[in-house]
Amino acid sequence: MTGRLALDTNVLLYALTRGSAFYEPAAAILRGQTDCDLMASELVVAELLSHDSVGSKAEYEKVDGLIRSQVFEVVPVSAEVLYLAAGLRREHRLTLADAIHVAAAVVGKATHFVTNDRDLRRCTVAGLEFLDLETVGRLMAR
């Protein structure tokens, strides 16, 4: 698998949670087993750090360490991203957060968007293929 992967927040949460159903493929992505460049929208930072599972100082530091590790590029939520997100939200009836993630992927020139969000995977955006973690795991196993 080659290209540029945009990661949804749920992928990063799975990678941080040993024993979760999708820990292995999510962690493998972050370990570089896809031969892809990785990126995520700047909004992911706020979503990760404010998630219910990040309750203790140790959990916060673990998440903060992942963000600062530069394993993935953080794409800024620019005016360009916001204008595109507004159109995507209207066209595909996405939540604002999902629209921002997808818009950042487009602006960041991602080839794939990895998410386990079924509603989001139904979205169609030219030049961007939506994949779930199970599919990514199968592709990495080849």
N, C-alpha and C positions, 0 to 999 in steps of 0.2 A: 504494500500500500504506500503510495506516495502522494504528495500534495501538501496542502496547508489545512490543518484541522482547527476549526473553531470549537471550543468546548463550552457546553452549557454548565451552569452552576451544579446541576445534579451529578454530572460526571466527576467533578472535583470532590463533591461530598462523598460519593462512592469510593473514590481513591483514598480518602482520608479515614474511611471506616472499615477497618479489618473485620472480616466476617460478614460484610454486607453481600447481598446477592450478586452484585456486579463489581466487587472490589478488584478481582483479578484483571479483567479487561481495562478497567479505569486506571489502575495502578500501572499496568503495562504501557498504556499510552504515555503516562508521565515519565516512565523509565526510558522512553524513546524507542520502543519496539515497533513503531509504525513507520519509521523513516520519514516522518512528516514533521514539518514545522508546526508548532502549537501556538494558539492564540486564544484569548478570551476578552470579552469586553470589560471595560473598567467597572461596569456595574457589578460584575462577578465579585470584585473585592468587597463591596458593601454587603452583597447577599451572603457571601461566605462568613464574613466576620460578625454578621448579625443573626446568623442561623441559630435556631434553638439548640442544636447539638454542640454549639460552642459556648458552653456555660462556665467552664473553669478557666483560670489563667493559663494552665498547661495546654488546654485545647485551643485557646486563642493564639498562643505562641506557636503551636503546631501549624495552624492555618496561616498565620502571618509569615511563618518560615517558608511555607509553600509559595505564597504570593511573591515573596522577596527572592526566592531561589532563581528566578528568571528561567524556569523550565518552560514557561509559556510567555509569549509577548502579551502585554496588557494594552489593548487598543483603546485609546481615549474616546470618551463619549463627546465627540465634537458636534458642532452645529450641523455638519454634513450628516453625521450619524443620526442626529435627532430628526432632521427633515425626512430622511429616508425612513426612519422608524415610524413617523407619523403616517406616511403612505402605506407602509407594510401593515400597520395596525388597522387602518381602514380597510385595505384590500383583503386581508386574511383574517380579520377579527381576532387578532392576537392581543394578549395583555400588553401593556406598555413595556414591561420589563422584557418579555420575549421579543417584542418588536425591536427593542434596542439591541439585544444580543444578536439578532439576525442582521440588523443593519450594520453593526460593528463588524460582523463576519464578512459582509459584502464589501464594506469600505476597506477592511484589512486584507482583502483578496483571498479569502478562504476558498478552498475547493470543496470542503466537506464541513458539515455542522453536526457534531455528535451530541445527542441528547436522548434521554429515555422518556421524554415528554411526548406522548402519542399525538396530542393535538398539534404540537409544534412540528412533528415529523410529517404531518399532512400538508404543511406549507410547501409551496413551489416557488422557487426563486431561481431565475436563470443563472446558470453557472455555479450553483450551490447544491450539493447533494446532501440530503439529510439521512443520517445513519443512527441506529441505536447501538448500544454497547454490545449486545449479542452479535450483531452483524460485524462490528469492528473486531470482536474476538475471533470470529470465524476467518475474517480476512487476514488477521495476523498469524493464524495457525497454518496458513497455506505455505 
